[in-house]
Amino acid sequence: GKEEYFFDRNQEAFHAILYYYQSRGSLYIPPAIQEHVFYQELDFWGISAQQKGENGFALADDTDHQKPPHAFRWGKPQKMMYVFLNKPKSSFGARIWASIDIFVILCSVINLVVESYGNKNRDPGDTTTPYFAVDASCVTFFTVDIVLRCLVAPVMATFF
């Protein structure tokens, strides 16, 4: 028989802990995980850490004080906004935001289909139609959403 081990642990924390061993002691908290949950995972894996500051963690025996790979430029507010926008299961408000996001996408698609199916003789530049108002509202929402996501992304180069 083949020997296998299965650890039913927090997957996001595990990636950070695996990175700790691969990088020879560089430890960071993933943006989508709460600190107390991460500390529980560290205890499970037998790693002792102490808080270094807003940008990351240093191990008690760590002499290399590198910046973690996904440090947030503005600290905790940026991390909270990132989790809110990108992890719908993180809070009730995040679920509502994700639901609004999906609703606006559906409205935009339905508006496009209904508008293209409608009157073929109308002026395409007419800004007085309800279709234009719905489209403008959806585009405004999408613009605000993408700008917020860009601002709170931990690493802008990997955002796109």
Backbone bond lengths (Angstrom), bond angles and torsions (degrees), N, CA, C in turn:
res aa  C-N    CA-C-N  psi(-1)  N-CA   C-N-CA  omega(-1)  CA-C   N-CA-C  phi
1 G - - - 1.395 - - 1.520 113.22 -
2 K 1.284 111.82 152.91 1.464 121.08 178.50 1.532 109.25 -90.24
3 E 1.336 116.27 130.69 1.456 119.74 178.74 1.521 109.72 -88.90
4 E 1.318 115.70 125.86 1.452 121.40 178.64 1.516 109.04 -131.70
5 Y 1.313 116.03 150.93 1.451 122.04 177.10 1.520 108.56 -119.93
6 F 1.313 116.20 134.85 1.449 121.25 177.10 1.519 108.02 -122.10
7 F 1.339 115.94 122.21 1.463 121.47 177.59 1.519 108.07 -112.63
8 D 1.311 116.60 113.73 1.460 120.80 178.55 1.522 108.46 -88.47
9 R 1.342 115.42 76.71 1.456 122.36 -176.53 1.526 109.68 -121.46
10 N 1.309 116.53 175.92 1.461 121.92 178.97 1.526 109.80 -65.96
11 Q 1.343 116.06 119.15 1.460 121.19 -173.75 1.528 112.45 -66.09
12 E 1.340 117.31 -41.52 1.469 120.01 -178.76 1.529 110.43 -65.20
13 A 1.321 116.47 -40.83 1.462 119.83 178.60 1.521 110.15 -66.88
14 F 1.322 116.59 -36.55 1.459 119.64 -179.30 1.524 111.61 -61.81
15 H 1.346 117.08 -38.43 1.465 119.81 178.66 1.532 110.37 -61.50
16 A 1.326 116.74 -41.01 1.466 120.37 178.97 1.528 111.12 -67.31
17 I 1.331 116.37 -38.30 1.472 120.37 -179.89 1.527 110.17 -70.71
18 L 1.315 117.30 -39.38 1.458 120.32 175.37 1.535 109.99 -62.48
19 Y 1.340 116.41 -40.86 1.469 120.79 177.13 1.540 110.47 -61.75
20 Y 1.323 116.11 -36.18 1.467 120.76 177.84 1.532 110.22 -57.45
21 Y 1.315 116.21 -46.21 1.463 119.26 -179.47 1.532 111.77 -72.51
22 Q 1.323 118.01 -36.96 1.463 121.01 179.91 1.518 112.41 -70.17
23 S 1.335 117.08 -31.05 1.470 120.72 -177.40 1.529 112.43 -95.29
24 R 1.316 116.84 4.49 1.464 122.77 -179.83 1.525 112.82 61.11
25 G 1.322 116.25 46.27 1.452 119.84 169.67 1.510 117.48 113.63
26 S 1.311 119.51 5.72 1.458 120.66 177.50 1.527 108.27 -90.10
27 L 1.312 116.33 118.28 1.458 121.58 -173.47 1.520 109.92 -119.82
28 Y 1.326 116.91 137.42 1.463 122.23 177.36 1.517 109.25 -141.91
29 I 1.333 115.26 158.30 1.459 120.68 175.16 1.525 107.83 -96.65
30 P 1.322 118.54 124.39 1.463 120.36 176.66 1.534 110.19 -61.02
31 P 1.322 117.44 146.23 1.465 120.03 -175.66 1.526 114.40 -62.69
32 A 1.304 118.22 -24.63 1.459 120.16 -174.39 1.523 113.88 -94.78
33 I 1.308 117.95 10.17 1.465 119.78 -176.54 1.525 110.02 -121.49
34 Q 1.309 115.59 140.80 1.459 120.59 178.98 1.532 109.21 -76.08
35 E 1.335 114.91 147.30 1.465 119.88 -174.40 1.528 112.40 -59.36
36 H 1.343 117.88 -43.83 1.461 119.10 -177.16 1.538 111.64 -64.50
37 V 1.331 117.11 -33.64 1.466 120.76 176.66 1.525 109.54 -67.57
38 F 1.336 115.58 -41.16 1.466 119.70 179.21 1.529 110.60 -63.34
39 Y 1.330 117.28 -42.07 1.471 120.37 178.09 1.532 111.71 -62.41
40 Q 1.342 116.23 -36.06 1.468 119.02 176.88 1.522 110.44 -63.89
41 E 1.329 116.22 -40.47 1.463 119.69 178.02 1.528 111.01 -65.75
42 L 1.324 117.24 -40.41 1.473 120.51 177.35 1.526 110.19 -60.36
43 D 1.336 116.03 -42.76 1.477 119.50 178.24 1.527 110.47 -62.00
44 F 1.339 117.15 -42.90 1.457 120.71 -179.76 1.525 111.04 -59.33
45 W 1.344 116.67 -43.02 1.458 121.18 -177.37 1.529 112.69 -86.41
46 G 1.323 117.46 1.75 1.461 120.84 175.27 1.518 114.18 74.81
47 I 1.320 117.26 30.19 1.461 121.05 178.99 1.521 108.16 -106.44
48 S 1.334 115.79 128.91 1.451 121.10 179.35 1.523 109.04 -99.43
49 A 1.346 117.07 124.81 1.463 120.46 -179.42 1.522 109.53 -134.50
50 Q 1.306 115.09 151.65 1.456 120.54 173.87 1.525 108.12 -128.88
51 Q 1.313 115.24 147.95 1.460 118.51 -174.89 1.525 110.73 -67.98
52 K 1.340 114.35 132.76 1.465 121.79 -179.22 1.519 111.21 -96.37
53 G 1.307 118.36 -28.54 1.452 122.06 -176.52 1.510 109.56 156.78
54 E 1.325 116.38 -168.41 1.459 120.27 -177.65 1.515 112.77 -65.33
55 N 1.327 117.93 -29.70 1.461 120.73 -172.68 1.514 114.23 -87.07
56 G 1.306 119.80 -8.69 1.447 116.65 -179.73 1.504 113.43 164.68
57 F 1.304 115.32 -159.17 1.442 121.53 -174.12 1.515 110.19 -133.25
58 A 1.304 114.80 150.39 1.454 120.61 172.92 1.518 106.99 -124.15
59 L 1.286 116.58 140.23 1.453 119.69 177.93 1.512 110.21 -73.82
60 A 1.312 115.63 154.99 1.457 119.77 179.47 1.522 110.83 -59.48
61 D 1.348 117.68 -35.03 1.458 121.12 -179.71 1.531 112.00 -101.89
62 D 1.329 117.82 13.64 1.462 122.21 -175.38 1.522 110.12 -87.12
63 T 1.309 116.98 128.47 1.453 120.62 176.62 1.519 111.43 -103.45
64 D 1.306 117.88 -13.36 1.457 122.45 179.98 1.525 108.55 -96.34
65 H 1.319 116.30 110.01 1.461 120.62 -176.72 1.517 110.67 -100.40
66 Q 1.318 116.46 62.23 1.453 121.23 178.82 1.522 109.77 -78.38
67 K 1.320 114.71 155.15 1.448 120.92 174.45 1.528 108.16 -72.01
68 P 1.336 118.49 137.25 1.455 119.32 179.62 1.524 111.01 -62.57
69 P 1.331 117.84 156.70 1.449 120.64 -174.38 1.525 114.62 -63.87
70 H 1.317 117.62 -25.68 1.456 119.90 -177.51 1.522 111.12 -124.75
71 A 1.322 117.36 52.37 1.458 121.02 -179.55 1.525 109.93 -72.48
72 F 1.307 115.78 142.22 1.455 121.19 177.06 1.518 108.63 -91.44
73 R 1.323 116.28 129.24 1.461 121.44 -177.01 1.519 112.11 -61.24
74 W 1.333 118.01 -37.04 1.458 121.41 -175.35 1.520 112.12 -106.45
75 G 1.312 117.10 15.91 1.457 121.24 174.49 1.518 114.69 73.35
76 K 1.315 114.80 -142.41 1.460 121.76 -171.32 1.538 114.26 -63.12
77 P 1.350 120.22 -40.41 1.474 117.98 178.97 1.536 112.56 -59.72
78 Q 1.321 116.46 -39.43 1.461 119.94 179.11 1.526 110.23 -66.73
79 K 1.318 116.36 -41.71 1.471 120.48 179.53 1.530 110.78 -62.95
80 M 1.333 115.71 -42.23 1.464 119.58 -179.95 1.528 110.95 -64.01
81 M 1.326 117.15 -41.99 1.461 120.99 179.53 1.526 110.61 -67.74
82 Y 1.332 116.84 -39.04 1.469 121.05 177.70 1.528 110.80 -60.24
83 V 1.314 116.11 -47.89 1.462 120.60 -179.92 1.531 109.77 -64.49
84 F 1.330 117.36 -41.32 1.470 121.58 179.12 1.521 111.54 -58.78
85 L 1.325 117.20 -45.47 1.462 121.09 -176.09 1.528 113.74 -77.84
86 N 1.332 117.79 -30.17 1.460 120.60 -170.55 1.520 115.53 -110.50
87 K 1.313 117.72 -9.54 1.464 121.03 -179.45 1.528 109.45 -127.05
88 P 1.341 117.88 86.75 1.465 120.53 -175.41 1.531 114.37 -58.29
89 K 1.307 117.63 -25.68 1.464 119.85 -178.66 1.528 112.72 -83.33
90 S 1.336 117.52 -0.18 1.464 120.46 -175.45 1.523 113.03 -74.00
91 S 1.332 118.59 -27.56 1.463 121.14 179.92 1.528 109.86 -162.04
92 F 1.315 114.89 169.01 1.464 119.99 178.06 1.528 110.36 -65.93
93 G 1.324 116.77 -41.70 1.461 121.18 177.91 1.518 112.05 -61.34
94 A 1.333 116.46 -38.98 1.468 120.65 178.64 1.525 110.55 -65.88
95 R 1.331 116.92 -35.70 1.470 120.23 176.31 1.522 110.66 -65.22
96 I 1.323 116.08 -40.75 1.467 119.84 179.07 1.522 109.73 -65.06
97 W 1.353 117.74 -44.50 1.463 120.78 179.03 1.538 110.60 -59.79
98 A 1.317 116.82 -44.46 1.467 120.57 179.53 1.524 110.47 -64.21
99 S 1.326 117.33 -37.68 1.466 120.88 178.28 1.531 110.73 -66.05
100 I 1.328 116.74 -41.54 1.468 120.52 177.00 1.520 109.64 -63.46
101 D 1.326 116.28 -41.28 1.470 121.75 178.27 1.539 110.54 -57.16
102 I 1.308 116.75 -47.78 1.465 121.33 -179.94 1.527 110.75 -66.54
103 F 1.326 116.40 -40.63 1.465 120.79 178.65 1.534 110.82 -60.79
104 V 1.325 117.14 -44.02 1.470 120.60 -179.77 1.534 110.31 -66.18
105 I 1.318 117.55 -38.13 1.472 120.57 176.39 1.529 110.01 -61.30
106 L 1.326 116.67 -46.52 1.476 120.28 178.99 1.526 111.29 -62.62
107 C 1.325 116.96 -42.73 1.471 120.21 177.94 1.520 110.72 -60.49
108 S 1.307 116.93 -42.30 1.458 121.13 -179.32 1.530 111.34 -63.51
109 V 1.316 116.42 -44.52 1.474 120.55 179.89 1.526 110.71 -66.71
110 I 1.323 117.37 -45.81 1.468 121.09 179.44 1.524 110.41 -62.29
111 N 1.328 116.62 -42.38 1.466 121.02 177.80 1.525 110.91 -59.23
112 L 1.321 116.77 -43.87 1.465 121.17 179.39 1.532 111.39 -62.20
113 V 1.336 116.44 -44.34 1.463 120.74 -179.11 1.523 110.80 -66.01
114 V 1.333 117.04 -47.09 1.467 120.62 -178.16 1.524 110.16 -65.59
115 E 1.316 117.20 -41.83 1.462 120.79 -179.68 1.531 111.35 -63.76
116 S 1.316 117.20 -41.64 1.468 119.76 -179.03 1.531 111.81 -73.86
117 Y 1.318 117.59 -24.00 1.460 121.58 178.76 1.520 111.45 -82.72
118 G 1.334 116.28 -22.66 1.462 122.52 -174.42 1.513 114.20 -69.59
119 N 1.294 116.31 -149.42 1.464 124.97 -174.38 1.525 111.27 -62.11
120 K 1.324 116.28 119.77 1.470 121.73 -178.44 1.529 112.30 -80.00
121 N 1.340 117.81 -16.07 1.462 121.66 -174.60 1.531 113.80 -93.75
122 R 1.291 118.80 1.09 1.462 119.28 -176.30 1.524 110.98 -83.04
123 D 1.311 115.17 160.35 1.464 122.78 -178.89 1.533 109.16 -75.03
124 P 1.359 119.83 123.58 1.468 121.15 -178.33 1.529 113.08 -66.04
125 G 1.318 118.93 -18.83 1.461 121.23 179.98 1.517 113.04 -93.56
126 D 1.330 118.06 8.01 1.467 122.18 -178.28 1.524 110.04 -70.17
127 T 1.330 115.96 117.47 1.474 120.73 -177.82 1.521 112.36 -97.47
128 T 1.310 117.87 7.57 1.468 120.30 -178.81 1.521 112.68 -96.32
129 T 1.310 118.26 -1.99 1.467 120.62 -178.26 1.528 110.45 -81.83
130 P 1.324 116.24 154.18 1.472 118.80 175.65 1.536 111.86 -65.01
131 Y 1.323 116.59 -26.28 1.464 119.68 178.62 1.532 110.82 -62.19
132 F 1.318 115.12 -41.74 1.462 119.63 179.30 1.532 110.39 -63.50
133 A 1.329 117.21 -42.21 1.464 120.97 -179.17 1.528 111.01 -63.42
134 V 1.321 116.34 -43.71 1.480 119.75 178.78 1.530 109.93 -64.56
135 D 1.326 116.26 -44.72 1.466 120.51 -179.76 1.529 111.14 -62.33
136 A 1.320 117.43 -44.20 1.468 121.22 179.45 1.531 110.77 -63.02
137 S 1.323 117.00 -40.18 1.469 120.67 178.18 1.528 111.18 -64.08
138 C 1.319 116.77 -43.96 1.469 120.89 179.64 1.528 110.92 -64.08
139 V 1.321 116.98 -44.36 1.463 120.25 179.60 1.525 110.46 -63.31
140 T 1.322 117.66 -38.82 1.466 121.12 177.34 1.521 110.46 -62.07
141 F 1.326 116.62 -45.85 1.464 120.36 178.69 1.531 110.92 -61.30
142 F 1.333 117.12 -46.33 1.469 120.78 -179.72 1.522 111.12 -61.50
143 T 1.319 116.89 -38.27 1.465 120.69 179.87 1.523 110.61 -65.90
144 V 1.321 117.27 -46.47 1.468 120.88 177.87 1.525 110.01 -60.61
145 D 1.327 116.59 -44.10 1.465 121.43 -178.90 1.534 111.94 -60.71
146 I 1.320 117.11 -48.13 1.475 119.51 -177.50 1.525 111.12 -69.75
147 V 1.324 118.07 -35.58 1.470 120.24 178.00 1.530 109.81 -65.21
148 L 1.323 117.36 -43.75 1.471 120.18 177.52 1.531 111.15 -61.25
149 R 1.326 116.52 -44.84 1.463 120.09 -179.94 1.529 111.28 -63.27
150 C 1.325 116.89 -38.06 1.477 120.50 177.16 1.520 111.07 -65.23
151 L 1.327 116.50 -42.56 1.465 120.24 -177.55 1.524 113.04 -64.70
152 V 1.326 117.36 -35.61 1.464 119.72 -175.18 1.523 113.36 -98.57
153 A 1.324 118.53 1.03 1.465 120.96 178.34 1.528 109.39 -64.03
154 P 1.342 118.08 131.37 1.465 119.92 -179.44 1.522 112.56 -64.79
155 V 1.330 117.42 -36.83 1.451 121.55 179.99 1.531 106.77 -131.11
156 M 1.331 116.00 106.96 1.465 120.22 -175.52 1.518 112.02 -63.16
157 A 1.320 117.88 -35.66 1.472 121.36 -176.90 1.528 111.67 -63.00
158 T 1.316 118.11 -31.06 1.465 120.43 -179.05 1.529 112.05 -96.04
159 F 1.323 117.69 -0.14 1.465 120.57 -179.48 1.517 111.08 -65.94
160 F 1.324 117.12 -44.51 1.458 121.45 -178.39 1.499 109.09 -93.11
